[in-house]
Amino acid sequence: MTEPHTPRPPTTLSASQVSLILKRAAEIDAGGDSMTVEELERIAGEAGIDPRATRAAISELVLEETPVPAPESGPPAVGAARTATPASPSPGRIIAGGAVGVAFGFLFATSLGGAITGAGGTAIYLILRAVQAMKRGSQLDFQLQNFTLWFVSTLIIAAAHGAEGFMLTLLCWILTSVIGGLLIRFGPREEEPGESGKEVPRLESGGR
């Protein structure tokens, strides 16, 4: 029976051949299981490879196989919905407040019935504006509308009723500013787009 012919090893090897041969030799030497870093450095050193190059290659391999930890998401901050930038004051609403003040001032100056009607309409107007400002979180917008309304009406009422009319409208302005400001500050606010229905992405890491 003829024995298999063993090819004669070449006198020179390419870099890729050297890498494959060292890898296969290491597997054979380790029994196909595993190998310590010291054993690998020893084999590479016997093959003429600088130990520093071996350690650098090991470090690169470890970095490539190490999974990147997912960033931890902390609990949502309390009152985060109120950190949104409030809406800017609207010139149109401020002018409308002045127009309501003019109407209220003339009604108040004409007769008692006009004063009651004007007071009721002004109260409803301010309540609606306060609720709108509360939903938008715009304290300044409401306060400017309220100030304009009472400033204009004070000029008209004070001209018709003197100091008593001035003190009455001044008191009304203070009361509506405080009550409306508290409503806007502590009342419920509409959620900003994207605040509701958001889900925190969950990352699952598979076991190795």
Backbone bond lengths (Angstrom), bond angles and torsions (degrees), N, CA, C in turn:
res aa  C-N    CA-C-N  psi(-1)  N-CA   C-N-CA  omega(-1)  CA-C   N-CA-C  phi
1 M - - - 1.461 - - 1.514 109.90 -
2 T 1.292 115.57 128.78 1.462 119.88 -175.05 1.516 110.16 -81.27
3 E 1.344 117.47 130.69 1.464 121.75 179.16 1.530 109.54 -75.70
4 P 1.339 117.27 145.11 1.471 119.61 179.52 1.513 111.25 -62.53
5 H 1.287 113.85 139.36 1.447 119.46 -178.28 1.532 110.57 -77.75
6 T 1.308 117.44 127.22 1.464 122.63 179.21 1.513 108.79 -93.74
7 P 1.347 117.01 119.92 1.473 118.39 -177.97 1.516 110.88 -66.23
8 R 1.295 115.01 145.41 1.454 120.83 179.39 1.537 109.22 -76.33
9 P 1.333 118.51 129.81 1.472 120.15 -178.26 1.523 110.90 -63.29
10 P 1.316 116.88 145.48 1.474 119.91 179.99 1.520 110.59 -70.53
11 T 1.325 114.49 160.49 1.467 119.52 -179.92 1.523 112.05 -78.50
12 T 1.348 118.44 -26.14 1.467 122.16 178.84 1.524 109.81 -131.90
13 L 1.321 115.70 151.08 1.463 122.31 -179.67 1.528 109.61 -129.36
14 S 1.310 115.10 147.27 1.458 118.91 176.47 1.530 110.16 -79.45
15 A 1.325 115.79 169.60 1.476 120.05 -178.64 1.520 111.20 -63.72
16 S 1.353 117.97 -40.35 1.456 120.17 179.04 1.519 111.32 -66.20
17 Q 1.338 117.12 -37.45 1.457 120.11 178.06 1.529 110.86 -65.96
18 V 1.320 115.61 -39.07 1.469 118.98 178.53 1.521 110.34 -62.35
19 S 1.331 116.75 -42.61 1.459 120.94 -179.45 1.517 111.14 -63.24
20 L 1.350 116.88 -45.35 1.458 120.18 179.90 1.521 112.35 -65.59
21 I 1.327 115.77 -39.94 1.462 119.72 -178.67 1.526 110.16 -66.28
22 L 1.346 117.30 -43.77 1.454 119.97 179.40 1.532 111.21 -64.30
23 K 1.332 116.14 -39.32 1.459 119.68 178.64 1.520 110.82 -63.39
24 R 1.344 116.69 -45.96 1.460 119.75 -179.40 1.515 111.16 -67.85
25 A 1.322 116.96 -38.58 1.464 119.91 178.90 1.519 111.01 -64.60
26 A 1.336 116.15 -37.90 1.465 119.38 178.24 1.523 110.65 -65.18
27 E 1.352 117.34 -39.39 1.456 120.39 178.24 1.520 111.23 -64.38
28 I 1.309 116.03 -42.65 1.466 119.60 179.29 1.521 110.63 -64.79
29 D 1.352 115.76 -42.18 1.462 120.48 -177.81 1.527 111.28 -66.68
30 A 1.346 116.10 -33.48 1.466 119.34 -178.80 1.510 112.55 -89.20
31 G 1.320 118.57 2.61 1.448 120.92 179.80 1.517 112.55 72.90
32 G 1.340 118.54 20.75 1.450 121.50 179.00 1.508 114.32 73.42
33 D 1.340 119.10 9.38 1.456 120.84 -176.58 1.518 111.25 -103.82
34 S 1.266 117.73 -83.87 1.461 122.14 -179.59 1.516 108.84 -150.26
35 M 1.328 115.89 174.20 1.456 121.41 -176.59 1.516 108.12 -150.11
36 T 1.298 116.21 143.17 1.455 120.43 177.08 1.525 109.95 -78.42
37 V 1.311 114.64 161.16 1.462 119.72 179.21 1.519 109.91 -63.48
38 E 1.328 116.55 -38.08 1.468 119.44 179.92 1.523 111.74 -62.67
39 E 1.348 116.05 -40.34 1.460 119.19 179.41 1.524 110.68 -65.61
40 L 1.341 115.60 -40.88 1.459 118.22 179.58 1.520 110.96 -64.61
41 E 1.336 116.73 -42.05 1.465 119.74 178.73 1.528 110.77 -64.46
42 R 1.317 115.63 -35.42 1.473 118.26 179.90 1.523 111.06 -66.75
43 I 1.350 115.93 -44.36 1.461 119.61 -179.58 1.524 110.33 -64.84
44 A 1.353 115.60 -42.86 1.456 118.64 179.28 1.520 111.34 -65.32
45 G 1.347 116.19 -37.32 1.464 118.99 178.07 1.508 112.36 -65.26
46 E 1.339 116.26 -38.64 1.461 119.09 177.92 1.531 111.17 -66.60
47 A 1.351 115.67 -26.58 1.461 118.99 178.22 1.526 112.13 -84.82
48 G 1.333 116.65 1.95 1.454 119.91 177.59 1.525 114.50 88.70
49 I 1.342 117.27 14.24 1.468 120.49 179.24 1.520 109.43 -91.24
50 D 1.315 115.83 134.48 1.468 121.21 179.78 1.532 109.87 -60.81
51 P 1.341 118.97 129.62 1.468 120.89 179.31 1.526 112.67 -57.23
52 R 1.339 117.21 -32.36 1.468 119.08 178.27 1.520 111.34 -63.81
53 A 1.325 117.00 -38.45 1.458 120.28 177.40 1.522 110.93 -66.08
54 T 1.318 117.18 -37.28 1.467 120.63 177.91 1.520 111.14 -64.50
55 R 1.339 116.16 -46.40 1.473 119.41 179.74 1.534 111.49 -64.07
56 A 1.340 117.09 -36.63 1.466 120.07 177.79 1.524 110.95 -64.60
57 A 1.344 116.85 -40.64 1.462 120.53 178.80 1.526 110.90 -65.17
58 I 1.343 116.67 -38.08 1.475 120.52 178.89 1.527 110.06 -65.08
59 S 1.326 116.25 -42.59 1.465 119.83 179.88 1.523 111.32 -62.37
60 E 1.349 116.70 -43.22 1.467 119.73 178.67 1.524 111.45 -62.37
61 L 1.326 117.31 -40.31 1.455 120.84 -179.82 1.530 111.18 -65.26
62 V 1.331 116.29 -41.14 1.466 119.81 -179.73 1.523 110.58 -65.17
63 L 1.353 116.43 -40.91 1.464 119.73 179.19 1.521 111.38 -64.32
64 E 1.330 117.80 -38.99 1.458 120.67 -179.46 1.512 112.07 -67.14
65 E 1.342 118.30 -34.07 1.458 121.45 -176.61 1.525 113.13 -89.69
66 T 1.329 117.81 -10.30 1.460 119.90 179.89 1.519 109.70 -78.89
67 P 1.355 118.97 121.51 1.471 120.04 -179.74 1.521 111.24 -69.57
68 V 1.328 115.85 143.33 1.462 121.48 178.39 1.519 108.73 -78.92
69 P 1.349 119.63 122.77 1.469 120.75 -178.66 1.517 111.64 -65.73
70 A 1.321 115.35 140.59 1.468 120.04 179.11 1.517 109.86 -72.30
71 P 1.339 118.25 140.15 1.468 120.25 179.11 1.510 111.19 -64.43
72 E 1.323 116.67 135.52 1.449 121.94 -179.59 1.518 109.55 -80.26
73 S 1.319 115.38 127.74 1.464 120.63 178.05 1.509 108.91 -96.69
74 G 1.323 116.08 119.16 1.452 120.63 -179.10 1.510 111.39 -75.12
75 P 1.330 117.71 168.01 1.464 121.15 178.30 1.509 110.65 -64.77
76 P 1.334 116.99 149.41 1.470 119.62 -179.68 1.506 110.95 -62.38
77 A 1.315 115.69 139.06 1.459 120.64 -178.86 1.519 110.32 -68.68
78 V 1.338 115.04 142.70 1.456 120.37 179.83 1.515 109.12 -68.24
79 G 1.304 115.20 132.45 1.461 119.97 179.07 1.506 113.21 76.50
80 A 1.357 116.80 22.27 1.460 118.73 -179.00 1.508 112.14 -66.06
81 A 1.359 116.53 -27.31 1.459 119.13 -179.42 1.518 112.23 -67.05
82 R 1.342 117.66 -17.25 1.450 120.41 -177.87 1.518 112.50 -97.22
83 T 1.330 117.73 5.31 1.460 119.77 179.14 1.516 112.08 -91.24
84 A 1.326 116.89 -2.04 1.460 119.14 -179.71 1.524 109.96 -66.93
85 T 1.313 115.35 151.28 1.455 120.26 -179.95 1.522 109.88 -68.57
86 P 1.343 118.73 124.13 1.460 120.39 -178.77 1.516 111.26 -68.18
87 A 1.346 114.56 157.91 1.457 119.57 179.54 1.519 110.89 -67.13
88 S 1.322 116.67 147.86 1.463 121.29 179.74 1.526 109.87 -73.62
89 P 1.334 117.04 150.59 1.470 119.54 178.06 1.522 111.08 -58.15
90 S 1.334 115.99 140.13 1.455 121.60 -178.71 1.526 109.96 -97.21
91 P 1.334 119.21 119.72 1.474 120.45 176.91 1.520 112.26 -58.81
92 G 1.335 117.03 -35.23 1.453 119.63 179.71 1.514 112.45 -63.09
93 R 1.329 117.40 -41.07 1.465 120.21 179.19 1.531 110.71 -68.98
94 I 1.313 116.55 -36.14 1.474 119.65 179.03 1.532 110.30 -65.32
95 I 1.336 116.55 -41.81 1.469 120.13 177.56 1.524 110.50 -64.89
96 A 1.354 115.55 -39.09 1.465 118.98 177.77 1.521 111.07 -62.89
97 G 1.336 116.63 -37.91 1.460 119.48 176.41 1.521 111.69 -62.36
98 G 1.322 116.47 -39.30 1.462 119.81 176.50 1.517 112.26 -64.24
99 A 1.335 116.89 -38.59 1.464 120.70 179.07 1.528 110.81 -65.11
100 V 1.337 116.57 -41.09 1.473 120.01 177.20 1.525 109.61 -63.87
101 G 1.332 116.84 -38.26 1.467 119.97 178.15 1.515 112.48 -63.07
102 V 1.338 116.68 -38.94 1.475 120.25 177.94 1.529 109.97 -64.09
103 A 1.356 116.44 -45.20 1.464 119.98 -179.32 1.524 110.90 -63.97
104 F 1.337 116.59 -43.56 1.464 119.29 179.81 1.523 111.21 -64.75
105 G 1.323 117.12 -40.94 1.455 120.41 -179.66 1.522 112.57 -60.97
106 F 1.326 117.21 -43.89 1.468 120.43 -179.80 1.523 111.18 -69.08
107 L 1.346 117.37 -39.73 1.464 119.86 178.20 1.522 111.07 -65.22
108 F 1.327 116.34 -41.58 1.462 120.59 -179.62 1.536 110.72 -65.25
109 A 1.346 116.22 -35.74 1.466 119.91 -176.30 1.523 113.06 -77.96
110 T 1.335 117.39 -18.49 1.468 119.54 -175.64 1.516 112.82 -80.86
111 S 1.331 117.66 -54.25 1.470 120.45 -175.07 1.515 109.88 -158.36
112 L 1.358 114.81 171.99 1.463 120.17 178.74 1.527 110.80 -66.60
113 G 1.336 116.01 -41.71 1.460 118.97 178.00 1.518 111.82 -63.11
114 G 1.320 116.87 -39.87 1.457 120.08 176.75 1.511 112.08 -65.67
115 A 1.346 115.73 -35.41 1.459 119.38 178.34 1.522 111.43 -65.49
116 I 1.354 116.70 -41.31 1.474 119.80 179.47 1.524 110.73 -66.94
117 T 1.333 115.64 -43.71 1.475 119.17 178.58 1.531 111.09 -62.73
118 G 1.326 115.68 -44.83 1.462 119.45 179.92 1.516 112.75 -64.72
119 A 1.338 116.12 -38.12 1.461 119.65 179.18 1.525 111.28 -65.56
120 G 1.343 116.30 -41.55 1.466 119.30 179.02 1.518 112.01 -65.16
121 G 1.344 116.59 -44.22 1.462 119.21 179.41 1.523 112.37 -65.44
122 T 1.340 115.76 -38.40 1.472 119.42 179.13 1.519 110.91 -66.73
123 A 1.330 117.95 -39.52 1.468 121.40 179.41 1.527 110.70 -63.11
124 I 1.339 116.33 -43.96 1.472 119.73 178.99 1.529 110.45 -63.51
125 Y 1.326 116.02 -41.95 1.466 120.09 179.40 1.533 110.77 -60.58
126 L 1.342 117.36 -46.10 1.461 120.56 -177.45 1.525 111.49 -68.43
127 I 1.324 117.49 -34.83 1.470 119.57 178.13 1.530 110.02 -64.84
128 L 1.334 116.57 -44.74 1.468 119.76 178.60 1.523 111.40 -62.31
129 R 1.339 116.48 -42.51 1.463 119.29 179.14 1.519 111.64 -66.02
130 A 1.319 117.63 -36.92 1.460 120.79 179.24 1.529 110.99 -66.22
131 V 1.331 116.62 -41.01 1.472 120.01 178.66 1.524 110.56 -64.99
132 Q 1.339 116.39 -42.56 1.469 119.31 177.86 1.523 111.61 -62.48
133 A 1.333 115.74 -43.02 1.468 119.27 179.05 1.518 111.15 -67.13
134 M 1.327 117.46 -33.86 1.467 121.07 177.64 1.526 110.55 -63.25
135 K 1.330 117.71 -43.70 1.460 120.97 -179.28 1.524 111.38 -65.55
136 R 1.346 116.15 -34.87 1.470 119.53 179.44 1.519 112.08 -86.45
137 G 1.324 117.56 -13.36 1.456 120.52 -177.11 1.506 113.12 71.14
138 S 1.356 116.82 32.46 1.461 121.15 -176.04 1.528 109.71 -110.69
139 Q 1.314 116.13 87.87 1.460 121.58 178.97 1.530 111.06 -66.78
140 L 1.332 116.09 -43.09 1.459 120.92 -176.69 1.528 111.21 -63.85
141 D 1.329 116.74 -38.55 1.457 120.48 -179.48 1.523 110.73 -59.62
142 F 1.334 116.96 -46.88 1.469 119.49 -179.63 1.521 111.72 -66.51
143 Q 1.322 116.87 -43.22 1.461 119.52 -176.61 1.534 111.47 -64.34
144 L 1.319 117.33 -35.41 1.464 119.86 177.14 1.524 111.04 -68.08
145 Q 1.344 117.08 -42.00 1.463 119.96 176.77 1.529 110.53 -62.14
146 N 1.337 116.06 -44.97 1.463 120.48 -178.15 1.534 111.24 -63.46
147 F 1.342 115.86 -43.05 1.463 119.56 -179.96 1.529 111.30 -63.81
148 T 1.341 116.06 -43.83 1.468 119.35 -179.44 1.519 111.33 -62.26
149 L 1.341 115.44 -42.38 1.465 119.28 -179.90 1.530 111.30 -59.38
150 W 1.334 117.01 -50.36 1.464 119.96 -175.36 1.525 112.18 -76.21
151 F 1.315 117.67 -27.58 1.464 119.36 177.21 1.534 110.90 -65.66
152 V 1.333 116.32 -46.15 1.468 120.19 -179.59 1.525 110.24 -66.81
153 S 1.350 115.86 -45.61 1.464 118.12 -178.78 1.527 111.57 -65.69
154 T 1.338 118.02 -32.06 1.468 120.74 178.68 1.525 111.14 -64.26
155 L 1.319 116.71 -40.32 1.465 119.58 178.84 1.530 111.39 -59.84
156 I 1.335 115.91 -42.09 1.468 119.65 -177.86 1.527 110.85 -74.03
157 I 1.343 117.23 -45.76 1.466 120.72 -176.35 1.530 110.89 -69.06
158 A 1.332 116.59 -39.40 1.465 119.11 179.36 1.518 110.84 -65.58
159 A 1.328 116.46 -33.52 1.470 118.92 177.84 1.519 111.47 -68.00
160 A 1.343 116.89 -28.94 1.465 120.34 -178.13 1.519 112.50 -91.84
161 H 1.315 119.41 -33.77 1.467 122.43 -172.68 1.529 113.26 -121.35
162 G 1.286 118.62 2.48 1.453 121.04 175.16 1.519 113.15 73.89
163 A 1.343 114.87 -145.78 1.460 121.77 -174.71 1.514 112.34 -65.28
164 E 1.333 116.88 -34.30 1.464 119.47 -179.88 1.536 110.53 -63.50
165 G 1.323 115.72 -43.83 1.462 118.90 177.60 1.525 111.58 -64.57
166 F 1.332 116.35 -37.70 1.470 120.15 178.57 1.523 110.89 -63.96
167 M 1.322 118.01 -45.67 1.461 121.31 -178.91 1.532 111.17 -65.98
168 L 1.341 116.28 -36.60 1.462 119.69 -179.96 1.521 111.25 -65.09
169 T 1.314 117.14 -48.49 1.466 119.36 -179.76 1.525 111.86 -68.60
170 L 1.344 117.06 -32.04 1.464 120.09 176.15 1.523 110.85 -63.92
171 L 1.353 116.11 -41.48 1.461 120.04 178.08 1.526 111.14 -65.72
172 C 1.335 116.10 -40.54 1.471 119.57 177.70 1.527 111.12 -62.35
173 W 1.315 117.46 -40.18 1.467 120.62 179.18 1.525 111.36 -63.05
174 I 1.336 117.47 -43.30 1.462 121.00 -179.62 1.527 110.47 -63.99
175 L 1.349 116.45 -45.18 1.462 120.01 -178.44 1.532 111.49 -63.61
176 T 1.316 117.34 -46.84 1.465 119.74 -178.97 1.531 111.79 -67.30
177 S 1.322 117.14 -32.45 1.471 119.75 177.74 1.521 110.94 -66.18
178 V 1.344 116.61 -43.47 1.461 120.38 -178.28 1.526 111.09 -70.33
179 I 1.341 116.16 -49.22 1.465 119.44 -177.42 1.534 110.95 -64.87
180 G 1.338 116.40 -46.48 1.464 118.90 178.26 1.513 112.62 -63.90
181 G 1.341 117.17 -38.32 1.462 120.08 178.50 1.516 112.47 -64.11
182 L 1.333 117.33 -39.98 1.464 120.64 177.81 1.528 111.22 -66.86
183 L 1.332 116.21 -39.82 1.468 119.42 178.31 1.528 110.99 -61.93
184 I 1.320 116.57 -43.69 1.473 120.28 -179.73 1.530 110.92 -68.60
185 R 1.321 116.51 -37.57 1.469 120.63 -176.70 1.521 112.42 -69.93
186 F 1.313 118.06 -41.75 1.466 120.24 -172.54 1.525 113.04 -111.68
187 G 1.323 118.97 -3.54 1.462 120.38 179.11 1.518 112.18 -77.29
188 P 1.340 117.07 163.80 1.473 120.18 179.43 1.517 111.10 -67.63
189 R 1.299 115.29 146.56 1.459 121.55 -178.16 1.515 109.49 -118.23
190 E 1.340 115.36 146.89 1.459 119.51 176.36 1.517 109.77 -66.36
191 E 1.358 115.90 142.63 1.455 120.60 178.94 1.512 110.06 -73.34
192 E 1.352 114.60 142.95 1.467 119.92 176.19 1.520 109.30 -71.00
193 P 1.351 118.54 151.47 1.461 120.53 177.23 1.519 110.89 -56.83
194 G 1.345 115.44 127.76 1.458 119.94 179.89 1.509 113.69 95.68
195 E 1.367 117.91 -9.09 1.452 118.61 179.87 1.514 111.83 -79.75
196 S 1.356 117.21 -31.97 1.447 120.49 -179.41 1.516 109.76 -96.36
197 G 1.308 115.29 147.07 1.455 120.43 177.00 1.504 114.13 77.14
198 K 1.334 118.25 11.60 1.461 119.56 179.14 1.522 108.93 -80.05
199 E 1.282 116.19 139.09 1.448 121.30 176.75 1.514 108.62 -117.69
200 V 1.320 113.75 136.37 1.454 118.81 178.16 1.508 108.81 -80.08
201 P 1.329 118.40 122.82 1.463 119.62 -178.42 1.508 111.10 -63.80
202 R 1.333 114.69 137.97 1.467 120.64 -179.93 1.520 108.70 -109.57
203 L 1.294 114.74 131.10 1.453 121.44 179.83 1.509 108.56 -105.38
204 E 1.312 116.16 129.10 1.457 120.88 178.86 1.517 107.91 -111.30
205 S 1.285 115.13 130.74 1.472 120.52 179.46 1.509 108.49 -104.26
206 G 1.323 115.10 125.06 1.453 118.69 178.80 1.503 111.91 -79.90
207 G 1.310 117.30 146.67 1.451 121.29 179.60 1.497 112.22 -72.90
208 R 1.318 115.33 147.63 1.469 120.18 179.41 1.520 109.00 -93.74
